[in-house]
Amino acid sequence: MILLIFFTILIVYLFMSTRRRPNELPGPFKWPIVGNLPQIAQVNWSRVWHAVDHYAKIYGEIYGMYFGPRYVVVLSDPKVVHELMKRDEWNGRPHDHMAKIKGDGAVLGIIMTDGDLWKETRRFSLRHLRDFGYGRSNMETSVMDEVQNVVDRLDKQIGNEEQVLSFESTFGPAVLSTLWNMVASIRTELDDPDILRLQRIVKETLQRRAFGAGIFWSFQSLRHLFPQGSGFAQQIEGFNILKENMRKVITEHKKTRVPGEPRDFIDAYLEEHENNPENPYFFVNRYSSVAPIVTPHALTETVTYKGYEIPKGALVFINTWGIHRNKDHWGDPDTFRPERFLDKNGKVVTNDEWLLPFGSGKRRCPGEPLAKTSVFLMVSNLLQKFSFSTVPGEPRPSPIPVIGLNLAPLTYRAESRKRKI
């Protein structure tokens, strides 16, 4: 009798858990406990963004789905994205376990904070980085110095003959050097073993985080039961190595800095912390910069949008993958056709609302100026001096990306030669 009552209650509970709330966003059928994980697995378990975009085509510009118990709102229309990302309540962050681990128990930095802490940290960071060249004309000079290092290196590797080269670690150290010089007054060499090691650790750590993007992200307590299988143990190891390296740099700055004469961003941060020791905004932990740019938002309060009620704490995914591959807008999104970004007068189109590589609104990526400058100068200078083509007898570089919290190309080689000028 007791078992019958128990199973009856269990069945009723499981049935009720499949029902959606009144005025809830449209979305796929919600299974008990696991939510929409079965549907995600059916579409593409290893590439969750494909599943997210698949259901966007069914349920439209805004819909809701469940990653286990975690409710996620998906935005797939650029007009909706631009509208909602201007509102404070849509610009929170999910404060999950990994965000706190990176900050030694606190959620810190620009990427994972929200509210007043995020506003103050972002304002301080951008103001002082600009003091050391970020976003200014001299940043372009600094980037060009690093680009020239890459050009010189390739020139030496290629010599007077065609060479087949791998580009796995060619560009990362050059971009890092520009930013690291503003942050810590340190310029790095392209073949610096410490920088290459840190680059590898960051890449592997982010990939281990993406490994748990399905079930382990949905049920975060499982990380304690399966620390190796979930990638949790490897993430902790990676973050600890990065934090230890940062501690060494900060310790050296503390020993050598001159008060009132900041050399770089770390000096400015230390000085602010010294002058305002009780101000929680300036507690010296900068580890959240390891986090990827594409991070879910979270609602800071319950909102009503177009008649739908969306609860506080709901996560918000911007379906950038689907927006950038929308055939109605782009026509042939998988075709390399750069002229699509030129208007009828041959001018570059800079205001296409469907182009969202740096996000939108108040949390638009602060790294945009450096990224755009680095890509433009690197690509234009390399193509002026060299030509690159597929290696005869080898397949073309795969369009399938390496899965991380951002997507990166698989290792590839190219036949490289100097242009005849």
C-alpha positions as CSV (number, residue, x, y, z in Angstrom):
1,M,0.0,0.0,0.0
2,I,2.8,2.4,0.9
3,L,4.6,1.6,-2.3
4,L,1.5,2.2,-4.3
5,I,1.0,5.6,-2.7
6,F,4.7,6.4,-3.3
7,F,4.6,5.5,-7.0
8,T,1.3,7.3,-7.5
9,I,2.8,10.5,-6.0
10,L,5.9,10.0,-8.1
11,I,3.9,9.6,-11.3
12,V,1.8,12.6,-10.5
13,Y,5.0,14.6,-9.8
14,L,6.7,13.5,-13.0
15,F,3.6,14.4,-15.0
16,M,3.2,17.8,-13.4
17,S,6.9,18.5,-14.0
18,T,6.3,18.3,-17.8
19,R,3.7,21.1,-17.7
20,R,4.9,24.5,-18.7
21,R,4.1,27.6,-16.6
22,P,1.2,29.9,-17.5
23,N,2.4,32.5,-20.1
24,E,5.7,30.6,-20.6
25,L,7.6,31.0,-23.8
26,P,7.0,28.4,-26.5
27,G,9.5,25.5,-26.7
28,P,9.9,21.8,-27.1
29,F,8.2,19.2,-24.8
30,K,9.8,19.2,-21.4
31,W,10.7,15.7,-20.1
32,P,10.8,15.1,-16.3
33,I,14.1,15.8,-14.6
34,V,16.2,16.0,-17.8
35,G,14.2,18.7,-19.5
36,N,15.1,19.0,-23.2
37,L,18.4,17.1,-23.0
38,P,16.9,14.1,-25.0
39,Q,15.9,16.5,-27.9
40,I,19.3,18.1,-27.8
41,A,21.0,14.7,-28.0
42,Q,18.7,13.7,-30.9
43,V,19.8,16.7,-32.9
44,N,23.5,16.9,-32.1
45,W,24.8,16.2,-28.6
46,S,28.4,17.1,-29.2
47,R,27.4,20.5,-30.9
48,V,24.7,21.9,-28.7
49,W,24.5,25.1,-30.8
50,H,23.1,23.1,-33.7
51,A,20.3,21.9,-31.5
52,V,19.6,25.4,-30.2
53,D,19.4,26.7,-33.8
54,H,17.3,23.7,-34.9
55,Y,14.5,24.6,-32.4
56,A,14.8,28.3,-33.2
57,K,13.6,27.4,-36.7
58,I,10.6,25.7,-35.2
59,Y,9.7,28.1,-32.3
60,G,10.8,31.4,-33.7
61,E,12.7,34.5,-32.6
62,I,12.5,33.8,-28.9
63,Y,11.7,30.5,-27.2
64,G,12.5,28.6,-24.0
65,M,14.1,25.2,-23.4
66,Y,15.4,23.3,-20.4
67,F,18.9,22.0,-19.8
68,G,17.9,19.7,-17.0
69,P,16.5,22.0,-14.4
70,R,18.2,25.1,-15.9
71,Y,15.7,27.2,-17.9
72,V,17.3,28.9,-21.0
73,V,15.8,31.6,-23.2
74,V,17.1,31.6,-26.8
75,L,17.2,34.8,-28.9
76,S,17.5,34.2,-32.6
77,D,16.4,37.5,-34.2
78,P,18.9,40.4,-34.3
79,K,16.2,43.0,-33.7
80,V,15.1,41.2,-30.5
81,V,18.8,40.8,-29.5
82,H,19.5,44.5,-30.0
83,E,16.3,45.5,-28.2
84,L,16.8,43.3,-25.1
85,M,20.5,43.7,-24.7
86,K,20.0,47.4,-24.0
87,R,18.0,46.6,-20.8
88,D,19.8,46.1,-17.5
89,E,17.6,43.2,-16.4
90,W,18.7,41.1,-19.4
91,N,22.4,41.7,-18.7
92,G,23.0,39.6,-15.6
93,R,25.4,36.6,-15.5
94,P,24.8,33.1,-14.2
95,H,27.0,32.7,-11.1
96,D,27.8,29.0,-11.4
97,H,30.6,27.1,-9.7
98,M,33.3,27.7,-12.3
99,A,32.9,31.5,-12.0
100,K,33.5,31.3,-8.3
101,I,36.4,28.8,-8.6
102,K,38.3,31.3,-10.9
103,G,37.9,34.0,-8.3
104,D,38.8,31.9,-5.3
105,G,35.2,31.7,-4.1
106,A,34.0,35.1,-5.4
107,V,32.7,36.1,-8.7
108,L,35.1,38.7,-10.0
109,G,36.4,40.5,-13.2
110,I,34.5,41.9,-16.2
111,I,33.2,38.7,-17.8
112,M,31.2,36.9,-15.1
113,T,30.1,39.8,-12.8
114,D,26.9,41.9,-13.2
115,G,25.2,44.8,-11.6
116,D,27.2,47.6,-9.9
117,L,30.3,45.4,-9.6
118,W,30.4,44.8,-13.3
119,K,29.7,48.5,-14.2
120,E,32.4,49.8,-11.9
121,T,35.0,47.1,-12.9
122,R,34.3,47.6,-16.6
123,R,34.5,51.4,-16.3
124,F,37.8,51.3,-14.4
125,S,39.3,48.7,-16.7
126,L,38.5,50.4,-20.0
127,R,39.5,53.9,-18.6
128,H,42.9,52.7,-17.5
129,L,43.6,50.4,-20.5
130,R,43.0,53.5,-22.7
131,D,45.6,55.3,-20.7
132,F,48.1,52.6,-21.9
133,G,47.0,52.7,-25.5
134,Y,44.0,50.4,-25.7
135,G,41.6,51.6,-28.5
136,R,43.9,54.5,-29.4
137,S,46.0,55.2,-32.5
138,N,49.2,53.9,-30.8
139,M,47.5,50.5,-30.3
140,E,47.6,50.1,-34.0
141,T,51.3,50.8,-34.0
142,S,51.8,48.2,-31.2
143,V,49.7,45.6,-33.2
144,M,51.7,46.4,-36.3
145,D,55.0,45.6,-34.5
146,E,53.7,42.2,-33.6
147,V,52.3,41.6,-37.1
148,Q,55.8,42.5,-38.5
149,N,57.3,39.8,-36.2
150,V,54.9,37.2,-37.7
151,V,55.8,38.4,-41.2
152,D,59.5,38.2,-40.5
153,R,59.2,34.8,-39.0
154,L,57.3,33.4,-42.0
155,D,59.7,35.2,-44.4
156,K,62.6,33.3,-42.7
157,Q,60.7,30.0,-42.7
158,I,59.7,30.1,-46.3
159,G,63.0,31.4,-47.7
160,N,63.2,31.3,-51.5
161,E,61.2,28.1,-51.9
162,E,57.6,27.0,-51.3
163,Q,57.1,25.6,-47.8
164,V,54.4,23.6,-46.2
165,L,53.7,25.2,-42.8
166,S,51.5,24.6,-39.8
167,F,49.9,27.7,-38.2
168,E,48.7,26.2,-35.0
169,S,50.7,28.5,-32.7
170,T,51.5,31.3,-35.1
171,F,49.0,34.0,-34.3
172,G,48.1,33.7,-30.6
173,P,51.3,34.9,-29.1
174,A,51.4,38.0,-31.3
175,V,47.9,39.1,-30.3
176,L,48.6,38.3,-26.7
177,S,51.8,40.3,-26.7
178,T,49.9,43.5,-27.6
179,L,47.4,43.2,-24.8
180,W,50.0,41.8,-22.3
181,N,52.2,44.8,-22.9
182,M,49.4,47.2,-21.8
183,V,48.4,45.0,-18.8
184,A,51.8,44.0,-17.5
185,S,54.5,45.9,-19.5
186,I,55.6,42.5,-20.9
187,R,56.3,41.9,-24.6
188,T,56.4,38.2,-25.5
189,E,58.3,36.5,-28.3
190,L,56.5,34.3,-30.8
191,D,58.4,31.2,-29.7
192,D,58.4,32.0,-25.9
193,P,57.9,28.5,-24.3
194,D,56.1,30.0,-21.3
195,I,53.6,31.8,-23.5
196,L,53.1,28.8,-25.8
197,R,52.5,26.7,-22.7
198,L,49.9,29.2,-21.3
199,Q,48.2,29.4,-24.6
200,R,47.9,25.6,-24.7
201,I,46.6,25.5,-21.1
202,V,43.9,28.1,-21.9
203,K,42.9,26.2,-25.0
204,E,42.7,22.9,-23.2
205,T,40.9,24.3,-20.2
206,L,38.2,25.9,-22.3
207,Q,37.8,22.7,-24.3
208,R,37.4,20.7,-21.1
209,R,34.6,23.2,-20.0
210,A,32.9,22.6,-23.3
211,F,33.1,18.8,-22.8
212,G,30.6,19.2,-20.0
213,A,28.3,21.6,-21.9
214,G,25.5,19.1,-21.9
215,I,24.7,16.9,-18.9
216,F,27.5,18.2,-16.6
217,W,26.6,21.8,-17.3
218,S,22.9,21.0,-16.7
219,F,23.5,19.1,-13.5
220,Q,26.5,20.8,-11.9
221,S,26.6,18.7,-8.8
222,L,27.6,15.7,-10.9
223,R,31.1,17.3,-11.2
224,H,31.8,16.0,-7.6
225,L,30.8,12.5,-8.5
226,F,32.7,12.4,-11.8
227,P,35.5,14.9,-11.5
228,Q,37.6,13.3,-14.3
229,G,34.8,12.3,-16.6
230,S,33.1,15.7,-16.4
231,G,36.4,17.6,-17.1
232,F,36.1,19.3,-13.7
233,A,39.4,18.2,-12.4
234,Q,41.2,19.2,-15.5
235,Q,39.6,22.6,-15.4
236,I,40.7,23.2,-11.8
237,E,44.2,22.2,-12.7
238,G,44.3,24.6,-15.7
239,F,42.8,27.6,-13.7
240,N,45.2,27.0,-10.9
241,I,48.2,27.1,-13.2
242,L,46.9,30.4,-14.8
243,K,46.3,31.9,-11.4
244,E,49.7,31.0,-10.1
245,N,51.3,32.7,-13.1
246,M,49.2,35.8,-12.6
247,R,50.2,35.9,-8.9
248,K,53.8,35.9,-9.9
249,V,53.4,38.9,-12.2
250,I,51.4,40.8,-9.6
251,T,54.0,40.0,-6.9
252,E,56.7,41.4,-9.1
253,H,54.7,44.5,-9.8
254,K,54.2,45.1,-6.1
255,K,58.0,45.0,-5.6
256,T,59.0,47.3,-8.5
257,R,56.1,49.8,-8.9
258,V,56.5,53.5,-8.1
259,P,53.4,55.0,-6.4
260,G,51.8,57.7,-8.6
261,E,53.7,56.5,-11.7
262,P,51.8,53.5,-13.1
263,R,53.6,51.7,-15.9
264,D,50.6,49.5,-16.9
265,F,47.1,48.3,-16.0
266,I,48.3,46.1,-13.1
267,D,50.1,49.1,-11.5
268,A,46.9,51.2,-11.9
269,Y,44.9,48.4,-10.4
270,L,47.2,48.0,-7.4
271,E,47.3,51.7,-6.8
272,E,43.5,51.9,-6.8
273,H,43.4,49.0,-4.4
274,E,45.9,50.6,-2.1
275,N,44.0,53.9,-2.1
276,N,40.6,52.2,-1.6
277,P,41.4,49.0,0.4
278,E,37.8,48.6,1.5
279,N,36.4,48.9,-2.0
280,P,35.3,45.4,-3.1
281,Y,35.4,46.5,-6.8
282,F,39.2,46.6,-6.7
283,F,40.1,43.3,-5.0
284,V,43.1,42.2,-7.0
285,N,41.9,39.1,-8.9
286,R,41.9,39.3,-12.7
287,Y,41.4,35.6,-13.5
288,S,38.0,35.9,-15.1
289,S,39.7,37.2,-18.2
290,V,40.4,33.5,-18.9
291,A,36.7,33.1,-19.5
292,P,35.5,33.1,-23.1
293,I,33.8,36.1,-24.7
294,V,30.5,34.2,-25.6
295,T,28.9,33.8,-22.2
296,P,25.3,33.3,-21.3
297,H,23.4,36.2,-19.9
298,A,20.9,35.8,-17.0
299,L,17.8,37.7,-16.0
300,T,18.2,39.8,-12.9
301,E,14.5,40.0,-12.3
302,T,11.3,38.5,-13.6
303,V,10.1,40.2,-16.8
304,T,7.2,40.2,-19.2
305,Y,8.0,40.2,-22.9
306,K,5.3,40.2,-25.6
307,G,2.9,38.7,-23.1
308,Y,5.3,35.9,-21.9
309,E,6.5,35.8,-18.3
310,I,10.2,35.0,-18.0
311,P,11.5,34.2,-14.4
312,K,14.4,35.8,-12.7
313,G,17.5,33.7,-13.0
314,A,16.6,32.4,-16.5
315,L,19.7,32.0,-18.7
316,V,19.8,33.8,-22.0
317,F,21.5,32.4,-25.1
318,I,22.1,34.6,-28.2
319,N,21.9,32.2,-31.1
320,T,24.8,33.8,-33.0
321,W,25.4,30.6,-34.9
322,G,21.9,30.7,-36.4
323,I,21.8,34.5,-36.9
324,H,25.1,34.3,-38.9
325,R,23.8,31.5,-41.0
326,N,20.3,32.7,-41.7
327,K,19.6,31.9,-45.4
328,D,16.8,34.4,-45.6
329,H,19.2,37.2,-44.9
330,W,22.6,36.0,-46.1
331,G,21.4,33.9,-49.1
332,D,24.4,31.6,-49.2
333,P,25.8,31.8,-45.6
334,D,28.3,28.9,-46.1
335,T,29.9,30.5,-49.2
336,F,33.1,32.7,-48.8
337,R,31.9,35.9,-50.5
338,P,33.4,38.9,-48.8
339,E,31.8,41.3,-51.3
340,R,28.6,40.7,-49.4
341,F,29.9,43.3,-47.0
342,L,30.3,46.0,-49.6
343,D,27.5,48.4,-50.6
344,K,26.7,49.4,-54.2
345,N,29.3,52.1,-54.0
346,G,32.1,49.7,-52.9
347,K,32.0,51.0,-49.3
348,V,32.3,48.5,-46.4
349,V,29.0,47.9,-44.7
350,T,29.6,48.5,-41.0
351,N,26.1,48.5,-39.6
352,D,24.5,45.2,-40.6
353,E,22.4,44.3,-37.6
354,W,22.7,40.6,-38.5
355,L,26.4,40.7,-37.8
356,L,27.0,40.0,-34.1
357,P,30.5,38.6,-33.6
358,F,31.0,40.8,-30.5
359,G,27.5,40.6,-29.1
360,S,25.2,43.5,-28.6
361,G,24.2,46.1,-26.1
362,K,25.7,47.0,-22.8
363,R,27.8,43.8,-22.6
364,R,29.2,44.1,-26.1
365,C,32.7,42.6,-26.0
366,P,35.3,45.1,-24.7
367,G,38.0,43.4,-26.8
368,E,36.4,44.4,-30.0
369,P,38.9,47.2,-30.9
370,L,41.9,44.9,-30.4
371,A,40.3,42.0,-32.3
372,K,39.3,44.1,-35.3
373,T,42.7,45.8,-35.5
374,S,44.6,42.6,-35.1
375,V,42.6,40.6,-37.7
376,F,42.7,43.4,-40.3
377,L,46.4,44.1,-40.0
378,M,47.4,40.5,-39.7
379,V,45.4,39.3,-42.8
380,S,46.2,42.3,-45.0
381,N,50.0,42.3,-44.3
382,L,50.3,38.5,-44.7
383,L,48.4,38.5,-48.0
384,Q,50.4,41.4,-49.3
385,K,53.7,39.4,-49.0
386,F,52.7,35.8,-49.1
387,S,50.2,33.5,-50.8
388,F,48.7,30.4,-49.2
389,S,47.0,27.4,-50.8
390,T,46.0,23.9,-49.9
391,V,48.8,21.3,-49.8
392,P,48.6,19.0,-52.9
393,G,47.4,15.6,-52.0
394,E,46.0,16.8,-48.7
395,P,42.3,17.6,-48.0
396,R,41.2,21.2,-47.6
397,P,41.2,22.5,-44.0
398,S,38.1,21.2,-42.3
399,P,35.2,23.6,-41.6
400,I,34.4,21.5,-38.5
401,P,35.6,23.5,-35.5
402,V,37.4,22.4,-32.4
403,I,34.8,22.5,-29.7
404,G,35.5,25.0,-26.9
405,L,33.5,27.7,-25.4
406,N,34.5,29.5,-28.6
407,L,35.1,27.7,-31.8
408,A,38.6,27.3,-33.2
409,P,39.9,25.7,-36.4
410,L,41.4,22.2,-36.4
411,T,45.1,22.1,-36.9
412,Y,45.9,22.7,-40.6
413,R,48.8,23.1,-43.0
414,A,49.1,25.4,-46.0
415,E,51.5,25.6,-48.9
416,S,53.2,29.0,-48.4
417,R,55.2,31.1,-50.8
418,K,56.4,34.6,-51.2
419,R,54.6,36.8,-53.6
420,K,56.6,38.2,-56.5
421,I,56.4,42.0,-56.2
